[in-house]
């Protein structure tokens, strides 16, 4: 194998691949479903049942639901906030304005996810 052949193969292997067009929509739908499943799991959780130490082993499911649901909700908020980055950047009048707009979008999306779960 010559150096030019190796370089040609390496270039072919490392060419960028665009993700599928519907990847963002599928990811948003999956994260939303995970958040809802975690919320349903926590909704069924009975806090009074954990006063008895024999039931403490069962805390793993609600704890996992909190961790997984929170992670999915944060991912969903980031995904939705990221989607509007170009518009925010075009409308911003400077770096501080861009940060302010991004934080407001992040908060608005967090409230939307929270409201969707309720």
N, C-alpha and C positions, 0 to 999 in steps of 0.2 A: 504494500500500500504506500503510495507516494504521498508527499506532504500536501500537494494540491488536491489529491483525491480525498485525503483526510479532511482537509479544510472544506471541500465541497459537501461532504457528508455531514460535517459538523454544522455548517450553515443551514442545510436542509433540516437537520434535527432541531435546531434552535430558532426556526422561524416562528414569529408570534402567531398565535391562534386566537381568533376572536371568539368570545364566549357566545353561546346561543342567544338569540334575540330575546327570548322569553325567560332567560335565567333570572333576571331581577324580579319579575312577576312571580315566578315559581318560588323563589326564595322568600319573598314577602308573604306569600300565601302559607308556606310551610312554617315560618316563624309565627305568624298569626295563629295558626292551628296549635302550635306548641304552647303559646301563651294561654289560649283558651283551655286547653287540656290541663295545664297547671292550675289555672284558676278553678276549674271544676273539681280538681283533686283537693285543693285547699278549701273549697266551699263545703265539701263533704266531711271535712276534718272536724272532729268534736273536741274542743279544747278541754272540756271537763273530764273526758276519758283519760287524760294524761296525769291526773292527780294520783292515780294508782300506779306505783312503780312497776307493776307487772305489765303495764301497757307501754312502757317507755321504748320497748323494742320497735313498736309500730311507728315511732316518730320518724323513721327513715324515709317513708314515702312522702309525708308532708314536707320534710326538710329538702328532699330531692326536688319536689315540685316547686318549692320556693327558689332554689338555686337555678334550676333549669328554666323555670318561667321567667325569672328576672333576667337571665342571660338572653333568652329569646326576645323579651320585650326591649331590652337595650339594643340588641341587634336590629330589631324592626325599626326602632326610632332612628338609629344611625343610617339605616338603609333609606328610609323616607327622607331624612334630612339631606343625605348625600344626593338624592335625586334632583333636588332643586339648587344645587351649588352654582351652576352656570348662571341662572337667573339672578341669584343673590349677588354674585360677583359682578355682573353687568350693572346692577342697580346701586351697588355700594359706592359711596363717595370717599372711600379711603379704607385703610386697614381696620381702624377701630369700628367704623360703620359696618364693615363686613363681619367682624367678630360679633357685634351686637345683633345683626340680622341672623347670623347663624345660631346664636344662643336662643333668640326668640323662636326661630323655626324648631329648634331642638325641644324647647319647652312646649310649644304647641303640639308637636307630634307626640311627646310623652303624654300629654293630657288626652290626646285622641286615643292612644293605645289603652290608657287607663280607663277611659269612658267606654271603649269597645268591650273591655273585659267585664265591666259591671253589668 
